[in-house]
Amino acid sequence: MLALRTQKSPMPGFRLGMGITLTMLSVIVLLPIGALLAQGISYGPAGVWNTVNTPRVWSALFLSFRLAFFAAVFNLIFGTLLAWVLARYDFPGRRFVDAIVDLPFALPTAVAGIALTALYAPNGVFGSLAKAAGGKIAYTEWGILIALIFVGLPFVTRTVQPVIAEIEREVEEASATLGATRFYTIRRVILPMLMPAALTGFALSLARAVGEYGSVIFIAGNLPMKTEIAPLLIVIKLEEFDYDGAAAIGIAMLVISFSMLLIINLIQIWSRRRIGHV
């Protein structure tokens, strides 16, 4: 019988640390998810499917996950660029910009939603410009997308920035001395190093955007079949004391989110193995 072996550490407390870790994981993560699944089991698979399989719920789920994905892709690109600028360049106001990045972490989501609505409403600063051009931002999918980008951008920037700071400039210089162009250096040298951290930031941004509520409901307009997000449907079900219906929509979001995060994790594993073989 094979015994479980653990690598010894100079610091004691493996059993105590593992016990605390598993306890906190169970209380904070596993128990709430278990309660949600238990509620769904008591409701029954047929009841869950009948609740989810309606045009309004499918529309809300598709809207939430589609815009969350687009926002995460935008944050992946521009959040990485922002992290590169902050880590590699020194310019006037750099510390101020670096501090502003963390603002969505500290700002209450409801306040962020009210501020974004004031800016992008038809009578707002940017909303009036869009109105003059014949467009509209607030109370449309564009407004939801902007809100999701706002709350998710720091996750990518703060995840990628330390990795960029650890990449030595000599690596880029060595690539240049070997005749590589800047684009080739970025594509074959820099991006493979950043890929695991960038995917982690992408996953965090996506997860935050999928469940975002406070900053979206003010700017979305909450029109059924148009700008109604899935978290709002859950709140509506709870206000109607339809706990089974709220649990059914929550389970649908949990399954979709878990599938997306599983795919991202598999891509991360592949990218790490690819870097290890290079």
NORUR-V299256 format. One record per residue. N is the residue number from 1. SS is DSSP state (hx for helix, st for strand, lp for the rest). PSI is psi in degrees with one decimal (NA if undefined). OMEGA is omega in radians with two decimals (* if undefined). Layout:
# NORUR-V299256
n->{N;N}
ss->{SS;SS}
psi->{PSI;PSI}
omega->{OMEGA;OMEGA}
This chain:
# NORUR-V299256
n->{1;2;3;4;5;6;7;8;9;10;11;12;13;14;15;16;17;18;19;20;21;22;23;24;25;26;27;28;29;30;31;32;33;34;35;36;37;38;39;40;41;42;43;44;45;46;47;48;49;50;51;52;53;54;55;56;57;58;59;60;61;62;63;64;65;66;67;68;69;70;71;72;73;74;75;76;77;78;79;80;81;82;83;84;85;86;87;88;89;90;91;92;93;94;95;96;97;98;99;100;101;102;103;104;105;106;107;108;109;110;111;112;113;114;115;116;117;118;119;120;121;122;123;124;125;126;127;128;129;130;131;132;133;134;135;136;137;138;139;140;141;142;143;144;145;146;147;148;149;150;151;152;153;154;155;156;157;158;159;160;161;162;163;164;165;166;167;168;169;170;171;172;173;174;175;176;177;178;179;180;181;182;183;184;185;186;187;188;189;190;191;192;193;194;195;196;197;198;199;200;201;202;203;204;205;206;207;208;209;210;211;212;213;214;215;216;217;218;219;220;221;222;223;224;225;226;227;228;229;230;231;232;233;234;235;236;237;238;239;240;241;242;243;244;245;246;247;248;249;250;251;252;253;254;255;256;257;258;259;260;261;262;263;264;265;266;267;268;269;270;271;272;273;274;275;276;277;278}
ss->{lp;lp;lp;lp;lp;lp;lp;lp;lp;lp;lp;lp;lp;hx;hx;hx;hx;hx;hx;hx;hx;hx;hx;hx;hx;hx;hx;hx;hx;hx;hx;hx;hx;hx;hx;hx;hx;hx;hx;hx;hx;hx;hx;lp;hx;hx;hx;hx;hx;hx;hx;hx;lp;lp;hx;hx;hx;hx;hx;hx;hx;hx;hx;hx;hx;hx;hx;hx;hx;hx;hx;hx;hx;hx;hx;hx;hx;hx;hx;hx;hx;hx;hx;hx;hx;hx;hx;hx;lp;lp;lp;lp;lp;hx;hx;hx;hx;hx;hx;hx;lp;lp;hx;hx;hx;hx;lp;lp;hx;hx;hx;hx;hx;hx;hx;hx;hx;hx;hx;hx;lp;lp;lp;lp;hx;hx;hx;hx;hx;hx;hx;hx;lp;lp;lp;lp;lp;lp;lp;lp;hx;hx;hx;hx;hx;hx;hx;hx;hx;hx;hx;hx;hx;hx;hx;hx;hx;hx;hx;hx;hx;hx;hx;hx;hx;hx;lp;lp;hx;hx;hx;hx;hx;hx;hx;hx;hx;lp;lp;lp;lp;hx;hx;hx;hx;hx;hx;hx;hx;hx;hx;hx;hx;hx;hx;hx;hx;hx;hx;hx;hx;hx;hx;hx;hx;hx;hx;hx;hx;hx;lp;lp;lp;hx;hx;hx;hx;hx;hx;hx;lp;lp;lp;lp;lp;lp;lp;lp;lp;hx;hx;hx;hx;hx;hx;hx;hx;hx;hx;lp;lp;lp;hx;hx;hx;hx;hx;hx;hx;hx;hx;hx;hx;hx;hx;hx;hx;hx;hx;hx;hx;hx;hx;hx;hx;hx;hx;hx;hx;hx;hx;hx;hx;hx;hx;hx;hx;lp}
psi->{126.6;134.4;144.4;122.2;137.3;143.6;127.3;144.7;146.3;-20.1;127.3;172.1;24.8;-48.0;-42.9;-45.4;-41.6;-39.3;-44.3;-41.4;-48.0;-36.5;-47.8;-39.4;-40.7;-44.3;-42.4;-35.3;-56.4;-40.8;-46.4;-42.5;-40.2;-39.7;-39.5;-45.5;-36.9;-40.0;-39.7;-37.4;-41.6;-30.4;-32.2;145.0;-38.4;-42.1;-40.7;-46.5;-40.9;-33.5;-42.8;-36.0;61.8;150.4;-36.5;-42.9;-44.9;-39.2;-42.7;-41.7;-44.8;-41.0;-46.3;-49.8;-34.5;-48.9;-32.7;-39.4;-45.1;-41.5;-39.9;-38.1;-43.7;-45.2;-33.8;-43.2;-57.5;-26.7;-36.8;-42.1;-42.1;-41.7;-38.3;-44.3;-44.1;-31.9;-27.0;-17.6;145.8;120.0;159.6;131.3;11.3;-45.0;-34.1;-45.6;-39.8;-36.5;-35.3;-29.5;-34.3;-1.0;-43.6;-23.3;-40.5;-25.9;127.8;140.2;-34.3;-39.7;-41.5;-41.5;-41.9;-41.8;-44.0;-38.2;-40.2;-33.6;-38.8;2.9;160.0;-26.3;8.8;179.8;-55.2;-31.1;-36.4;-34.7;-42.1;-36.9;-39.4;-29.1;2.2;15.0;-176.3;138.0;-58.7;149.4;23.3;177.9;-28.0;-39.6;-41.3;-43.5;-42.6;-41.9;-41.0;-35.9;-40.8;-45.4;-18.8;-15.9;-43.0;-26.9;-40.3;-47.8;-46.5;-21.4;-37.5;-32.0;-45.8;-33.2;-41.3;-40.3;-26.8;-14.9;119.0;143.0;-23.2;-27.4;-44.5;-40.6;-38.9;-39.3;-38.6;-38.8;-23.1;3.2;6.4;142.5;168.3;-40.2;-40.2;-39.6;-42.3;-42.9;-38.5;-15.3;-53.3;-51.3;-41.3;-33.4;-33.3;-16.0;-49.6;-45.3;-39.6;-39.9;-35.0;-45.8;-38.9;-44.5;-41.6;-42.8;-41.2;-45.1;-40.4;-40.8;-36.8;-41.8;6.0;137.5;-54.5;-43.1;-6.7;-38.1;-26.7;-35.9;-12.1;-34.4;-24.6;45.2;121.6;138.4;1.8;-63.2;28.1;123.1;160.0;-43.2;-32.7;-38.2;-38.3;-43.3;-40.1;-43.0;-39.8;-39.1;-26.5;5.1;24.9;75.5;-33.1;-41.4;-40.1;-41.2;-37.0;-45.2;-38.3;-40.5;-40.3;-43.1;-37.4;-44.2;-45.4;-43.4;-44.0;-39.7;-43.2;-43.7;-32.8;-42.1;-42.0;-42.0;-37.9;-38.5;-38.1;-44.7;-42.6;-42.1;-37.4;-41.2;-37.4;-40.6;-37.3;-27.0;-11.1;NA}
omega->{-3.08;3.12;3.11;-3.11;3.07;3.14;-3.11;3.14;3.09;3.10;-3.13;3.01;-3.12;-3.09;3.12;3.14;3.11;3.12;3.12;-3.13;-3.13;3.12;3.13;3.11;-3.13;-3.07;-3.01;-3.02;-2.96;-3.11;3.09;3.11;3.10;3.10;3.11;3.14;3.11;3.09;3.11;3.12;3.11;3.10;3.11;3.12;3.14;3.12;3.10;-3.11;3.13;3.11;-3.09;-3.02;3.04;-3.11;-3.10;-3.13;3.12;3.11;-3.14;3.11;-3.14;3.13;-3.08;-3.07;3.13;-3.13;3.07;3.12;3.12;3.11;3.13;3.09;3.10;3.14;3.11;-3.10;-3.03;3.04;3.07;3.09;3.12;3.11;3.13;-3.14;-3.11;-3.09;-2.99;-3.04;3.08;-3.08;3.14;-3.13;-3.10;-3.13;3.11;3.11;3.14;3.11;-3.13;-3.12;-3.10;-3.08;3.12;3.08;-3.04;-3.05;3.06;-3.04;3.11;3.10;3.10;3.12;3.12;-3.14;3.14;3.10;3.11;-3.13;-2.98;3.02;-3.12;3.10;3.13;-3.08;-3.11;3.13;3.11;3.07;3.10;3.12;3.11;3.11;3.12;-3.12;-3.12;-3.10;3.14;3.14;3.03;3.10;3.10;3.10;3.09;-3.13;3.12;3.12;-3.14;3.07;-3.11;-3.06;-3.05;-3.07;-3.10;-3.11;3.13;-3.07;-3.09;3.09;-3.05;-3.02;3.11;3.13;3.10;-3.13;-3.13;3.12;-3.10;3.14;3.13;3.11;3.11;-3.14;3.11;3.11;3.14;-3.14;3.10;3.05;-3.13;3.07;-3.14;3.14;3.13;3.11;3.12;-3.04;-3.01;-3.10;-3.02;-3.06;3.08;3.10;-3.08;-2.98;-3.13;3.14;3.14;3.10;3.06;3.08;3.10;3.14;3.12;3.12;3.12;-3.13;3.12;-3.08;-3.11;-3.09;-3.08;-3.11;-2.97;-3.07;-3.06;-2.98;-3.13;-3.05;-3.06;-3.04;3.01;3.10;3.14;3.12;-3.13;-3.08;3.14;-3.09;-3.10;3.10;3.10;3.09;3.11;3.11;3.12;3.11;3.13;3.11;3.08;-3.11;3.06;-3.07;3.10;3.11;3.09;3.11;3.14;3.12;3.09;3.11;3.10;3.11;3.13;-3.13;-3.14;-3.14;3.14;3.13;-3.14;-3.14;3.09;3.11;3.13;3.13;3.09;3.08;3.09;3.12;3.13;-3.12;3.11;3.11;3.13;3.10;-3.14;-3.13;-3.12;*}
